[in-house]
Amino acid sequence: MDLIVDDQALFLDTPAGMVVILGCAHSGVINTLNYIAQITGTDKFYAVIGGMHLNRASRDRAHATVETLANYQVQVLGANHCTGTAAIVFLWHHFLGNCISCHVGTRLGFGI
């Protein structure tokens, strides 16, 4: 988490479930998901896509992120951008089979 105030995220209620598209998660991916859960009443997210700002995350923060994503029953995880290579590898290890490669130009459909 950092103090940059330009943080943005988009969430969509799709036929597949709630999808979150992160800009850079400067407020923290956990904080972002918790806020979306609070204002929507959801307790699970089908997909979380985008920058998770974990490039310099400690091991404890990485584990807390994995725990939160698991608690929210995330089925599709597309970490990119500022997540950082080490954190992306960590996420892929913990969510094997649920992670997707998600780069600029990737098209995803969630039953829309």
N, CA, C and O atoms as CSV, one atom per row, in Angstrom:
chain,resi,resn,atom,element,x,y,z
A,1,MET,N,N,0.845,-1.170,0.000
A,1,MET,CA,C,0.000,0.000,0.000
A,1,MET,C,C,0.891,1.233,0.000
A,1,MET,O,O,1.934,1.263,0.653
A,2,ASP,N,N,0.466,2.249,-0.741
A,2,ASP,CA,C,1.182,3.510,-0.718
A,2,ASP,C,C,0.186,4.659,-0.690
A,2,ASP,O,O,-1.025,4.440,-0.669
A,3,LEU,N,N,0.689,5.858,-0.690
A,3,LEU,CA,C,-0.179,7.018,-0.517
A,3,LEU,C,C,-0.539,7.716,-1.827
A,3,LEU,O,O,-1.035,8.842,-1.800
A,4,ILE,N,N,-0.302,7.078,-2.964
A,4,ILE,CA,C,-0.668,7.665,-4.240
A,4,ILE,C,C,-2.190,7.714,-4.331
A,4,ILE,O,O,-2.857,6.702,-4.117
A,5,VAL,N,N,-2.741,8.880,-4.645
A,5,VAL,CA,C,-4.193,9.061,-4.591
A,5,VAL,C,C,-4.904,8.766,-5.909
A,5,VAL,O,O,-6.112,8.985,-6.000
A,6,ASP,N,N,-4.212,8.284,-6.920
A,6,ASP,CA,C,-4.847,8.035,-8.212
A,6,ASP,C,C,-5.346,6.606,-8.377
A,6,ASP,O,O,-5.524,6.143,-9.503
A,7,ASP,N,N,-5.572,5.915,-7.293
A,7,ASP,CA,C,-5.999,4.524,-7.331
A,7,ASP,C,C,-7.403,4.387,-7.931
A,7,ASP,O,O,-8.312,5.141,-7.585
A,8,GLN,N,N,-7.564,3.419,-8.832
A,8,GLN,CA,C,-8.875,3.153,-9.409
A,8,GLN,C,C,-9.064,1.662,-9.605
A,8,GLN,O,O,-8.108,0.923,-9.841
A,9,ALA,N,N,-10.309,1.232,-9.504
A,9,ALA,CA,C,-10.677,-0.142,-9.802
A,9,ALA,C,C,-12.089,-0.130,-10.361
A,9,ALA,O,O,-12.876,0.775,-10.085
A,10,LEU,N,N,-12.389,-1.131,-11.136
A,10,LEU,CA,C,-13.719,-1.281,-11.730
A,10,LEU,C,C,-14.246,-2.626,-11.292
A,10,LEU,O,O,-13.516,-3.616,-11.320
A,11,PHE,N,N,-15.506,-2.679,-10.887
A,11,PHE,CA,C,-16.092,-3.984,-10.580
A,11,PHE,C,C,-17.389,-4.127,-11.357
A,11,PHE,O,O,-18.149,-3.173,-11.522
A,12,LEU,N,N,-17.622,-5.349,-11.832
A,12,LEU,CA,C,-18.783,-5.658,-12.658
A,12,LEU,C,C,-19.465,-6.895,-12.116
A,12,LEU,O,O,-18.809,-7.887,-11.799
A,13,ASP,N,N,-20.775,-6.837,-12.010
A,13,ASP,CA,C,-21.548,-8.021,-11.645
A,13,ASP,C,C,-21.925,-8.704,-12.950
A,13,ASP,O,O,-22.808,-8.230,-13.664
A,14,THR,N,N,-21.267,-9.811,-13.269
A,14,THR,CA,C,-21.470,-10.508,-14.529
A,14,THR,C,C,-22.223,-11.813,-14.292
A,14,THR,O,O,-22.385,-12.228,-13.145
A,15,PRO,N,N,-22.684,-12.463,-15.354
A,15,PRO,CA,C,-23.317,-13.779,-15.180
A,15,PRO,C,C,-22.397,-14.806,-14.512
A,15,PRO,O,O,-22.871,-15.727,-13.846
A,16,ALA,N,N,-21.091,-14.648,-14.692
A,16,ALA,CA,C,-20.139,-15.563,-14.063
A,16,ALA,C,C,-19.931,-15.236,-12.590
A,16,ALA,O,O,-19.532,-16.100,-11.810
A,17,GLY,N,N,-20.200,-13.999,-12.211
A,17,GLY,CA,C,-19.975,-13.540,-10.846
A,17,GLY,C,C,-19.297,-12.180,-10.861
A,17,GLY,O,O,-19.101,-11.590,-11.924
A,18,MET,N,N,-18.944,-11.685,-9.694
A,18,MET,CA,C,-18.332,-10.365,-9.568
A,18,MET,C,C,-16.900,-10.404,-10.115
A,18,MET,O,O,-16.093,-11.250,-9.729
A,19,VAL,N,N,-16.610,-9.468,-11.022
A,19,VAL,CA,C,-15.289,-9.341,-11.629
A,19,VAL,C,C,-14.712,-7.991,-11.221
A,19,VAL,O,O,-15.389,-6.967,-11.310
A,20,VAL,N,N,-13.457,-7.994,-10.773
A,20,VAL,CA,C,-12.774,-6.773,-10.373
A,20,VAL,C,C,-11.582,-6.563,-11.295
A,20,VAL,O,O,-10.761,-7.459,-11.494
A,21,ILE,N,N,-11.506,-5.358,-11.854
A,21,ILE,CA,C,-10.373,-4.987,-12.692
A,21,ILE,C,C,-9.636,-3.875,-11.959
A,21,ILE,O,O,-10.169,-2.789,-11.731
A,22,LEU,N,N,-8.403,-4.178,-11.601
A,22,LEU,CA,C,-7.585,-3.256,-10.822
A,22,LEU,C,C,-6.731,-2.392,-11.730
A,22,LEU,O,O,-6.261,-2.847,-12.773
A,23,GLY,N,N,-6.532,-1.143,-11.331
A,23,GLY,CA,C,-5.582,-0.294,-12.034
A,23,GLY,C,C,-4.186,-0.628,-11.557
A,23,GLY,O,O,-3.413,-1.247,-12.288
A,24,CYS,N,N,-3.856,-0.232,-10.358
A,24,CYS,CA,C,-2.549,-0.508,-9.770
A,24,CYS,C,C,-2.678,-0.833,-8.277
A,24,CYS,O,O,-1.671,-1.067,-7.609
A,25,ALA,N,N,-3.871,-0.849,-7.767
A,25,ALA,CA,C,-4.144,-1.215,-6.369
A,25,ALA,C,C,-3.222,-0.507,-5.381
A,25,ALA,O,O,-2.700,-1.131,-4.458
A,26,HIS,N,N,-3.022,0.809,-5.577
A,26,HIS,CA,C,-2.183,1.562,-4.646
A,26,HIS,C,C,-2.724,1.489,-3.220
A,26,HIS,O,O,-1.953,1.546,-2.262
A,27,SER,N,N,-4.022,1.367,-3.076
A,27,SER,CA,C,-4.621,1.248,-1.740
A,27,SER,C,C,-4.478,-0.150,-1.164
A,27,SER,O,O,-4.842,-0.392,-0.013
A,28,GLY,N,N,-3.954,-1.060,-1.951
A,28,GLY,CA,C,-3.804,-2.452,-1.546
A,28,GLY,C,C,-4.928,-3.289,-2.115
A,28,GLY,O,O,-6.096,-2.916,-2.007
A,29,VAL,N,N,-4.595,-4.409,-2.715
A,29,VAL,CA,C,-5.619,-5.269,-3.310
A,29,VAL,C,C,-6.598,-5.762,-2.252
A,29,VAL,O,O,-7.796,-5.860,-2.516
A,30,ILE,N,N,-6.105,-6.072,-1.064
A,30,ILE,CA,C,-6.979,-6.526,0.016
A,30,ILE,C,C,-7.956,-5.417,0.397
A,30,ILE,O,O,-9.158,-5.658,0.514
A,31,ASN,N,N,-7.443,-4.205,0.591
A,31,ASN,CA,C,-8.315,-3.075,0.941
A,31,ASN,C,C,-9.345,-2.826,-0.151
A,31,ASN,O,O,-10.508,-2.550,0.142
A,32,THR,N,N,-8.927,-2.922,-1.396
A,32,THR,CA,C,-9.837,-2.696,-2.516
A,32,THR,C,C,-10.955,-3.733,-2.519
A,32,THR,O,O,-12.128,-3.382,-2.648
A,33,LEU,N,N,-10.600,-5.006,-2.377
A,33,LEU,CA,C,-11.622,-6.060,-2.368
A,33,LEU,C,C,-12.539,-5.927,-1.161
A,33,LEU,O,O,-13.752,-6.108,-1.274
A,34,ASN,N,N,-11.965,-5.612,-0.014
A,34,ASN,CA,C,-12.799,-5.439,1.183
A,34,ASN,C,C,-13.797,-4.292,1.004
A,34,ASN,O,O,-14.947,-4.394,1.432
A,35,TYR,N,N,-13.362,-3.214,0.378
A,35,TYR,CA,C,-14.255,-2.074,0.161
A,35,TYR,C,C,-15.371,-2.443,-0.814
A,35,TYR,O,O,-16.535,-2.114,-0.583
A,36,ILE,N,N,-15.018,-3.120,-1.898
A,36,ILE,CA,C,-16.037,-3.542,-2.868
A,36,ILE,C,C,-17.026,-4.497,-2.198
A,36,ILE,O,O,-18.234,-4.397,-2.417
A,37,ALA,N,N,-16.521,-5.410,-1.393
A,37,ALA,CA,C,-17.402,-6.335,-0.669
A,37,ALA,C,C,-18.339,-5.566,0.251
A,37,ALA,O,O,-19.521,-5.892,0.353
A,38,GLN,N,N,-17.818,-4.556,0.914
A,38,GLN,CA,C,-18.626,-3.754,1.842
A,38,GLN,C,C,-19.748,-3.018,1.109
A,38,GLN,O,O,-20.888,-3.018,1.573
A,39,ILE,N,N,-19.443,-2.398,-0.018
A,39,ILE,CA,C,-20.472,-1.592,-0.683
A,39,ILE,C,C,-21.422,-2.410,-1.540
A,39,ILE,O,O,-22.513,-1.942,-1.867
A,40,THR,N,N,-21.022,-3.640,-1.916
A,40,THR,CA,C,-21.904,-4.468,-2.745
A,40,THR,C,C,-22.583,-5.583,-1.964
A,40,THR,O,O,-23.588,-6.133,-2.414
A,41,GLY,N,N,-22.043,-5.918,-0.798
A,41,GLY,CA,C,-22.598,-7.019,-0.025
A,41,GLY,C,C,-22.140,-8.386,-0.503
A,41,GLY,O,O,-22.618,-9.404,-0.002
A,42,THR,N,N,-21.226,-8.431,-1.459
A,42,THR,CA,C,-20.747,-9.721,-1.957
A,42,THR,C,C,-19.758,-10.340,-0.975
A,42,THR,O,O,-19.091,-9.632,-0.220
A,43,ASP,N,N,-19.673,-11.657,-0.993
A,43,ASP,CA,C,-18.682,-12.336,-0.166
A,43,ASP,C,C,-17.738,-13.181,-1.020
A,43,ASP,O,O,-16.913,-13.930,-0.495
A,44,LYS,N,N,-17.869,-13.053,-2.343
A,44,LYS,CA,C,-16.931,-13.744,-3.231
A,44,LYS,C,C,-16.792,-12.984,-4.542
A,44,LYS,O,O,-17.684,-12.253,-4.973
A,45,PHE,N,N,-15.639,-13.188,-5.153
A,45,PHE,CA,C,-15.320,-12.557,-6.424
A,45,PHE,C,C,-14.957,-13.646,-7.417
A,45,PHE,O,O,-14.115,-14.497,-7.130
A,46,TYR,N,N,-15.579,-13.623,-8.564
A,46,TYR,CA,C,-15.254,-14.618,-9.583
A,46,TYR,C,C,-13.852,-14.378,-10.137
A,46,TYR,O,O,-13.062,-15.315,-10.254
A,47,ALA,N,N,-13.542,-13.129,-10.479
A,47,ALA,CA,C,-12.237,-12.830,-11.080
A,47,ALA,C,C,-11.665,-11.545,-10.517
A,47,ALA,O,O,-12.391,-10.591,-10.238
A,48,VAL,N,N,-10.346,-11.536,-10.354
A,48,VAL,CA,C,-9.605,-10.343,-9.987
A,48,VAL,C,C,-8.469,-10.223,-10.994
A,48,VAL,O,O,-7.606,-11.095,-11.087
A,49,ILE,N,N,-8.485,-9.122,-11.748
A,49,ILE,CA,C,-7.566,-8.929,-12.863
A,49,ILE,C,C,-6.853,-7.594,-12.687
A,49,ILE,O,O,-7.480,-6.603,-12.313
A,50,GLY,N,N,-5.560,-7.558,-12.949
A,50,GLY,CA,C,-4.847,-6.280,-13.000
A,50,GLY,C,C,-3.644,-6.209,-12.091
A,50,GLY,O,O,-3.165,-7.214,-11.566
A,51,GLY,N,N,-3.170,-4.982,-11.920
A,51,GLY,CA,C,-2.004,-4.730,-11.085
A,51,GLY,C,C,-2.353,-4.795,-9.614
A,51,GLY,O,O,-3.301,-4.154,-9.161
A,52,MET,N,N,-1.586,-5.566,-8.874
A,52,MET,CA,C,-1.872,-5.764,-7.451
A,52,MET,C,C,-0.862,-5.070,-6.542
A,52,MET,O,O,-0.920,-5.221,-5.322
A,53,HIS,N,N,0.048,-4.322,-7.122
A,53,HIS,CA,C,1.014,-3.504,-6.387
A,53,HIS,C,C,1.723,-4.301,-5.291
A,53,HIS,O,O,1.826,-3.852,-4.149
A,54,LEU,N,N,2.205,-5.477,-5.651
A,54,LEU,CA,C,2.889,-6.343,-4.687
A,54,LEU,C,C,4.378,-6.470,-4.986
A,54,LEU,O,O,5.053,-7.342,-4.439
A,55,ASN,N,N,4.891,-5.600,-5.856
A,55,ASN,CA,C,6.271,-5.714,-6.314
A,55,ASN,C,C,7.274,-5.753,-5.166
A,55,ASN,O,O,8.275,-6.465,-5.253
A,56,ARG,N,N,7.032,-5.013,-4.109
A,56,ARG,CA,C,7.947,-4.983,-2.961
A,56,ARG,C,C,7.293,-5.539,-1.698
A,56,ARG,O,O,7.711,-5.220,-0.585
A,57,ALA,N,N,6.282,-6.358,-1.870
A,57,ALA,CA,C,5.542,-6.886,-0.724
A,57,ALA,C,C,6.395,-7.856,0.094
A,57,ALA,O,O,7.188,-8.625,-0.447
A,58,SER,N,N,6.209,-7.796,1.394
A,58,SER,CA,C,6.876,-8.758,2.283
A,58,SER,C,C,6.212,-10.123,2.125
A,58,SER,O,O,5.131,-10.243,1.548
A,59,ARG,N,N,6.869,-11.126,2.638
A,59,ARG,CA,C,6.302,-12.483,2.596
A,59,ARG,C,C,4.978,-12.521,3.369
A,59,ARG,O,O,4.031,-13.181,2.940
A,60,ASP,N,N,4.909,-11.823,4.496
A,60,ASP,CA,C,3.671,-11.781,5.290
A,60,ASP,C,C,2.535,-11.157,4.489
A,60,ASP,O,O,1.406,-11.649,4.512
A,61,ARG,N,N,2.839,-10.063,3.774
A,61,ARG,CA,C,1.796,-9.422,2.967
A,61,ARG,C,C,1.365,-10.327,1.819
A,61,ARG,O,O,0.181,-10.394,1.491
A,62,ALA,N,N,2.316,-11.019,1.211
A,62,ALA,CA,C,1.975,-11.951,0.125
A,62,ALA,C,C,1.065,-13.065,0.645
A,62,ALA,O,O,0.084,-13.426,-0.005
A,63,HIS,N,N,1.393,-13.602,1.812
A,63,HIS,CA,C,0.546,-14.650,2.409
A,63,HIS,C,C,-0.836,-14.101,2.769
A,63,HIS,O,O,-1.835,-14.790,2.564
A,64,ALA,N,N,-0.914,-12.888,3.297
A,64,ALA,CA,C,-2.208,-12.278,3.638
A,64,ALA,C,C,-3.043,-12.072,2.376
A,64,ALA,O,O,-4.261,-12.249,2.398
A,65,THR,N,N,-2.391,-11.700,1.283
A,65,THR,CA,C,-3.102,-11.514,0.018
A,65,THR,C,C,-3.664,-12.842,-0.474
A,65,THR,O,O,-4.820,-12.905,-0.893
A,66,VAL,N,N,-2.874,-13.888,-0.428
A,66,VAL,CA,C,-3.330,-15.224,-0.835
A,66,VAL,C,C,-4.505,-15.667,0.034
A,66,VAL,O,O,-5.493,-16.197,-0.476
A,67,GLU,N,N,-4.400,-15.454,1.325
A,67,GLU,CA,C,-5.475,-15.848,2.249
A,67,GLU,C,C,-6.772,-15.101,1.932
A,67,GLU,O,O,-7.848,-15.698,1.911
A,68,THR,N,N,-6.663,-13.799,1.685
A,68,THR,CA,C,-7.845,-13.008,1.366
A,68,THR,C,C,-8.468,-13.447,0.051
A,68,THR,O,O,-9.686,-13.605,-0.036
A,69,LEU,N,N,-7.641,-13.646,-0.978
A,69,LEU,CA,C,-8.157,-14.109,-2.265
A,69,LEU,C,C,-8.848,-15.462,-2.117
A,69,LEU,O,O,-9.885,-15.696,-2.737
A,70,ALA,N,N,-8.291,-16.345,-1.312
A,70,ALA,CA,C,-8.917,-17.653,-1.072
A,70,ALA,C,C,-10.233,-17.489,-0.318
A,70,ALA,O,O,-11.217,-18.153,-0.642
A,71,ASN,N,N,-10.260,-16.615,0.683
A,71,ASN,CA,C,-11.489,-16.375,1.441
A,71,ASN,C,C,-12.602,-15.825,0.562
A,71,ASN,O,O,-13.777,-16.113,0.789
A,72,TYR,N,N,-12.233,-15.033,-0.442
A,72,TYR,CA,C,-13.212,-14.493,-1.377
A,72,TYR,C,C,-13.500,-15.455,-2.534
A,72,TYR,O,O,-14.221,-15.103,-3.467
A,73,GLN,N,N,-12.944,-16.654,-2.475
A,73,GLN,CA,C,-13.213,-17.727,-3.437
A,73,GLN,C,C,-12.949,-17.303,-4.887
A,73,GLN,O,O,-13.719,-17.635,-5.788
A,74,VAL,N,N,-11.856,-16.569,-5.101
A,74,VAL,CA,C,-11.502,-16.101,-6.443
A,74,VAL,C,C,-11.237,-17.304,-7.345
A,74,VAL,O,O,-10.438,-18.179,-7.013
A,75,GLN,N,N,-11.915,-17.334,-8.482
A,75,GLN,CA,C,-11.798,-18.437,-9.435
A,75,GLN,C,C,-10.840,-18.125,-10.581
A,75,GLN,O,O,-10.237,-19.039,-11.145
A,76,VAL,N,N,-10.692,-16.862,-10.930
A,76,VAL,CA,C,-9.802,-16.445,-12.014
A,76,VAL,C,C,-8.945,-15.301,-11.499
A,76,VAL,O,O,-9.458,-14.286,-11.026
A,77,LEU,N,N,-7.635,-15.478,-11.597
A,77,LEU,CA,C,-6.703,-14.476,-11.104
A,77,LEU,C,C,-5.757,-14.104,-12.235
A,77,LEU,O,O,-5.031,-14.955,-12.749
A,78,GLY,N,N,-5.765,-12.846,-12.617
A,78,GLY,CA,C,-4.903,-12.361,-13.697
A,78,GLY,C,C,-4.039,-11.227,-13.213
A,78,GLY,O,O,-4.301,-10.063,-13.516
A,79,ALA,N,N,-3.003,-11.561,-12.458
A,79,ALA,CA,C,-2.098,-10.542,-11.911
A,79,ALA,C,C,-1.121,-10.094,-12.992
A,79,ALA,O,O,-0.573,-10.909,-13.735
A,80,ASN,N,N,-0.916,-8.786,-13.062
A,80,ASN,CA,C,0.032,-8.264,-14.038
A,80,ASN,C,C,0.604,-6.943,-13.548
A,80,ASN,O,O,0.459,-6.581,-12.380
A,81,HIS,N,N,1.254,-6.236,-14.455
A,81,HIS,CA,C,1.719,-4.871,-14.244
A,81,HIS,C,C,2.568,-4.776,-12.978
A,81,HIS,O,O,3.615,-5.419,-12.895
A,82,CYS,N,N,2.152,-4.010,-12.020
A,82,CYS,CA,C,2.943,-3.711,-10.830
A,82,CYS,C,C,2.896,-4.810,-9.768
A,82,CYS,O,O,3.381,-4.615,-8.653
A,83,THR,N,N,2.326,-5.940,-10.102
A,83,THR,CA,C,2.295,-7.047,-9.136
A,83,THR,C,C,3.722,-7.516,-8.879
A,83,THR,O,O,4.080,-7.846,-7.749
A,84,GLY,N,N,4.521,-7.545,-9.917
A,84,GLY,CA,C,5.915,-7.976,-9.798
A,84,GLY,C,C,6.052,-9.459,-10.077
A,84,GLY,O,O,5.167,-10.250,-9.749
A,85,THR,N,N,7.162,-9.825,-10.684
A,85,THR,CA,C,7.379,-11.211,-11.100
A,85,THR,C,C,7.353,-12.185,-9.931
A,85,THR,O,O,6.703,-13.228,-10.009
A,86,ALA,N,N,8.054,-11.858,-8.848
A,86,ALA,CA,C,8.099,-12.774,-7.696
A,86,ALA,C,C,6.708,-12.982,-7.111
A,86,ALA,O,O,6.348,-14.107,-6.763
A,87,ALA,N,N,5.928,-11.926,-7.000
A,87,ALA,CA,C,4.578,-12.041,-6.452
A,87,ALA,C,C,3.665,-12.804,-7.411
A,87,ALA,O,O,2.818,-13.583,-6.975
A,88,ILE,N,N,3.836,-12.581,-8.714
A,88,ILE,CA,C,3.031,-13.336,-9.684
A,88,ILE,C,C,3.332,-14.826,-9.573
A,88,ILE,O,O,2.414,-15.646,-9.586
A,89,VAL,N,N,4.597,-15.180,-9.466
A,89,VAL,CA,C,4.978,-16.594,-9.294
A,89,VAL,C,C,4.365,-17.148,-8.009
A,89,VAL,O,O,3.849,-18.266,-7.998
A,90,PHE,N,N,4.421,-16.377,-6.936
A,90,PHE,CA,C,3.852,-16.775,-5.649
A,90,PHE,C,C,2.350,-17.030,-5.788
A,90,PHE,O,O,1.840,-18.036,-5.295
A,91,LEU,N,N,1.648,-16.118,-6.458
A,91,LEU,CA,C,0.209,-16.275,-6.663
A,91,LEU,C,C,-0.096,-17.496,-7.529
A,91,LEU,O,O,-1.003,-18.268,-7.218
A,92,TRP,N,N,0.655,-17.671,-8.606
A,92,TRP,CA,C,0.443,-18.841,-9.473
A,92,TRP,C,C,0.657,-20.133,-8.693
A,92,TRP,O,O,-0.070,-21.105,-8.894
A,93,HIS,N,N,1.648,-20.151,-7.805
A,93,HIS,CA,C,1.914,-21.344,-6.990
A,93,HIS,C,C,0.714,-21.667,-6.090
A,93,HIS,O,O,0.346,-22.832,-5.938
A,94,HIS,N,N,0.118,-20.652,-5.507
A,94,HIS,CA,C,-0.989,-20.864,-4.568
A,94,HIS,C,C,-2.348,-21.017,-5.243
A,94,HIS,O,O,-3.280,-21.562,-4.650
A,95,PHE,N,N,-2.462,-20.544,-6.462
A,95,PHE,CA,C,-3.737,-20.630,-7.180
A,95,PHE,C,C,-3.566,-21.378,-8.497
A,95,PHE,O,O,-4.155,-21.014,-9.515
A,96,LEU,N,N,-2.761,-22.415,-8.461
A,96,LEU,CA,C,-2.490,-23.219,-9.643
A,96,LEU,C,C,-3.799,-23.656,-10.293
A,96,LEU,O,O,-4.670,-24.225,-9.636
A,97,GLY,N,N,-3.926,-23.390,-11.564
A,97,GLY,CA,C,-5.138,-23.739,-12.278
A,97,GLY,C,C,-6.166,-22.616,-12.317
A,97,GLY,O,O,-7.126,-22.679,-13.086
A,98,ASN,N,N,-5.973,-21.590,-11.495
A,98,ASN,CA,C,-6.910,-20.463,-11.463
A,98,ASN,C,C,-6.305,-19.180,-12.031
A,98,ASN,O,O,-7.006,-18.180,-12.186
A,99,CYS,N,N,-5.017,-19.205,-12.339
A,99,CYS,CA,C,-4.343,-18.011,-12.837
A,99,CYS,C,C,-4.317,-18.006,-14.356
A,99,CYS,O,O,-4.222,-19.047,-15.007
A,100,ILE,N,N,-4.405,-16.797,-14.898
A,100,ILE,CA,C,-4.322,-16.625,-16.337
A,100,ILE,C,C,-3.259,-15.587,-16.649
A,100,ILE,O,O,-3.002,-14.680,-15.857
A,101,SER,N,N,-2.651,-15.733,-17.802
A,101,SER,CA,C,-1.737,-14.723,-18.296
A,101,SER,C,C,-2.592,-13.584,-18.831
A,101,SER,O,O,-3.483,-13.809,-19.651
A,102,CYS,N,N,-2.337,-12.397,-18.387
A,102,CYS,CA,C,-3.220,-11.278,-18.710
A,102,CYS,C,C,-2.372,-10.050,-19.023
A,102,CYS,O,O,-1.981,-9.306,-18.124
A,103,HIS,N,N,-2.097,-9.851,-20.299
A,103,HIS,CA,C,-1.270,-8.741,-20.740
A,103,HIS,C,C,-2.105,-7.751,-21.541
A,103,HIS,O,O,-3.271,-8.015,-21.836
A,104,VAL,N,N,-1.523,-6.633,-21.888
A,104,VAL,CA,C,-2.194,-5.631,-22.705
A,104,VAL,C,C,-2.756,-6.296,-23.944
A,104,VAL,O,O,-2.055,-7.043,-24.627
A,105,GLY,N,N,-4.014,-6.028,-24.236
A,105,GLY,CA,C,-4.669,-6.592,-25.411
A,105,GLY,C,C,-5.407,-7.889,-25.161
A,105,GLY,O,O,-6.096,-8.390,-26.049
A,106,THR,N,N,-5.274,-8.447,-23.953
A,106,THR,CA,C,-5.986,-9.687,-23.616
A,106,THR,C,C,-7.488,-9.394,-23.593
A,106,THR,O,O,-7.929,-8.376,-23.061
A,107,ARG,N,N,-8.249,-10.293,-24.173
A,107,ARG,CA,C,-9.714,-10.173,-24.141
A,107,ARG,C,C,-10.261,-11.300,-23.279
A,107,ARG,O,O,-9.899,-12.466,-23.435
A,108,LEU,N,N,-11.130,-10.921,-22.378
A,108,LEU,CA,C,-11.747,-11.882,-21.481
A,108,LEU,C,C,-13.249,-11.746,-21.564
A,108,LEU,O,O,-13.765,-10.636,-21.694
A,109,GLY,N,N,-13.951,-12.845,-21.492
A,109,GLY,CA,C,-15.407,-12.828,-21.484
A,109,GLY,C,C,-15.920,-13.493,-20.226
A,109,GLY,O,O,-15.440,-14.559,-19.842
A,110,PHE,N,N,-16.872,-12.884,-19.597
A,110,PHE,CA,C,-17.443,-13.418,-18.375
A,110,PHE,C,C,-18.958,-13.567,-18.524
A,110,PHE,O,O,-19.724,-13.249,-17.614
A,111,GLY,N,N,-19.363,-14.054,-19.678
A,111,GLY,CA,C,-20.771,-14.255,-19.935
A,111,GLY,C,C,-21.519,-12.972,-20.257
A,111,GLY,O,O,-22.747,-12.920,-20.196
A,112,ILE,N,N,-20.764,-11.941,-20.601
A,112,ILE,CA,C,-21.385,-10.646,-20.911
A,112,ILE,C,C,-21.765,-10.632,-22.386
A,112,ILE,O,O,-22.305,-9.639,-22.875
